Structure formats: structure tokens, C-alpha cells
């Protein structure tokens, strides 16, 4: 839909203020830059199709970003910030038109060592830096990021912090919002003269997983950990209950170093042709990333729980052509959809105090919904799991019933089929978040419609989920 004359005038004023900063109003370019991976959700395919920006802006530095943001603020043009476009919930889709500001060119590691200490404690990078590039830089000196998304080879660090919540390493270190997993975030205000504000300590949680609604992330500082030699393991089990028993026992073995623990029920291995030949037909599997010194103990645990180690290699060296973590977390769904494009999931968070029993109950009582796939992670220091049955999408009503069934079994469900923060249920939006938005975004231009949703979107994408309550 073309912009109204008032919007066209505002966009023209923005372009005039940009000077030499790259921008475009080409319709094809706008369509491409107004999308992320939301099409993986049949519900989002319907409601987000055709929602495009009116101008695309690509600053190369923080100074250029400030010029672009100031221009939008003066013209009162809504802003959606874009990194690599690897989000799955419509975070990168402009619901109110306006400007998409692409920060992917604002890259580089600013610093990664506390010079007052003998050992490094953190790494700091600009928002558009690819996550795997940061990790590769650290590993040359024997360090690594604590966690990263399964899309690390494409995702920007700012996008991961603004839209992510956990990932590879969360079975050891917890989720992003757990205390200590983000050292600092620098954000830019959306004002006529933008400012940079440094957030540290508990303040960082207001910006994390806020879809860019209360500040434009410009730099991120994260703690580092020793880089072990990680090995990828593909393990098969005759029954999924055995796979779950092994996974929970491994996750609870505090002396073992792990980065990924992902049990996937039969027939999910058959949906992954790169792995299918490694797992006997009829078996379930666990994909794991384990430090080399822990492998002998893990092999013992595999045998004790009735499994078979089918494949082992150093990280990233597998016969399946990709890092093993790309068959887990959010990446796994895109791979399942090559088998059937209508496969979807929910984001169930399983209760830590009865983790194995809860997982086994969902596998048993919800088998008609589809095979169960989860990743183990820590939340607030306790071992939990995130995932759901992999469901062949029929209708929104079908997902509503699936949500109700999971929650009746004690699973807290978040909704990955909505671009709205409140409806999603992964992000608490309270007084701190709202106050920061008023300070950082006084004209309410950022991520319009994602905090105070349109009623039509809320109706079209809402599920009866209560969100993550622990």
C-alpha cells in the first residue's frame, strides 16, 4: 500500500536530512528488508504479509545512525531496527510502516579484555557484528562466548540480545536474562538529538528481548568463558523415555561440561536427511555438544541409560555439513519444514522440580499432537527444558487446544506465533520496561504496535498461554 501524502511528506523530510547515508524507497527493496523468518509460522504468514516499511536506511557507523534516528524523530516517522533478519517472531517487521533502519554494517569488536585484570572478563562489540565472528575472535586467545543462538553464523549480536532469550550454552549458563549473562548494553535514544545511554546490572533486562521497543542497541558487552575443545555427539535410543532419562541426568551432572542437550523423538530424525542415516529407523535421538574431557563420562551415561553413541566429531567437523547446533533450538524447525512446511512448535517451559516426569507425561499424553523436541537449559540456576511437540499445523484453533493441553500438564507456554510482546509471554513488560521506553523513546516511534498491540493482531495471533511463569 503506498504511503499517504502526509507520510510521503515525512519520508521526504527524512531523506533530505540523511544526506549521503544510504537509503531506498524502492518497493522491492522495502519488501525484502521488512521481513524476517516469520513465514515459518502459518499464523504469522497471514497477518504480516504486506506490512512493509516506507523507507529503508543503512547507516555504516553510530554517527550515521544518530543522524538517521534524529531525522526520523523530527519527522515523527516510526522506526523498526533490523539486524540480520534471522528472528522468527516478526520482530523485524514494521507494523506501522515508517523506516526500517538496518544496523548490520555497524560492526566490530570494541574491546574484549578488562585491562585492569590479568585475565579477560568480557567482550564488547557493536550491534551489527555477527555472533560467530565474535566467538571466532575470542577463541584465538582461548576464550569464547557463554552462549549464542543456533543462527550464530548469521545473527547479529544486537539482534540476538533484542530478540533472543537462550541458546547454545544455556544448559550450562542459563538464559540471557539470568543475572550476569549480559554485562552491559549501550542504547541510543530516539530523540531529535539522539543520546547514548549505558545500562549495566539489572537495568539490562529491560532492553533484553524487548524487540527494540525501548532503545536502539548500539553496543553489547558480554562475559566470556574458557574455550574448551567441544565434541558433537549423535546418540540414539530405542525409546524416547530413555533419551529423556539420559538428557536430564546429563543436564544434572554438574561436573560435566555441556553446551547442547537436545532430545528429539522418533520420527524427527527421519525429517533430517543429513542425520537420518546415523540413527536407526524407529529410534529417538539426543544431539549433544560436550567438552572433550567430559566425553568418557558421557559415554558411560549413554550406556547406563540404554543408548548408543552413533557419531562423534570435533565441533563443526561433522559429516552433516553444518555445526550440530544448527539442528537444535530455533534452527531445527526450519530444517523440519523442508520435510513438511506446515510443521510448527510452541515454546513450552517445563517445571524444574519434576522435569523428567513432566517431559515423559507430555510425550505420552500429547503423542497425537506430534513428536516431542526440546532443549535443556537452566533458568534461575535450575535445570529446565524448552520445547513442545512438533505439530502439523491445522488451524489456530488447533494450536489453542494444544496450548491448553500442555498447560494442563503443568507446562508454561510462550507463543512464538505472534509479534506482540505481551501475547508472546517470554518477556515480562512491567513498570521498569515502560519507564525506560518513555525515557528512550519519548515520541513512541520504536517497534510501534508490538507493546500496545493492534486489536486485530492480538485477536489473530493470540493463544490461551500464560507465558513463562518461572
PyMOL commands that set and color helices and strands:
alter all, ss='L'
color gray80, all
select helices_A, chain A and resi 5-18+27-33+38-40+42-48+62-75+131-139+157-163+170-173+201-206+240-251+268-271+273-276+292-304+324-327+329-339+352-365+396-408+421-424+431-440+455-461
alter helices_A, ss='H'
color red, helices_A
select strands_A, chain A and resi 22-24+55-58+79-82+99-102+109-111+122-126+143-145+184-188+196-200+216-226+230-237+258-264+284-291+307-314+343-344+347-349+372-379+382-389+391-392+412-414
alter strands_A, ss='S'
color yellow, strands_A
deselect
rebuild
show_as cartoon
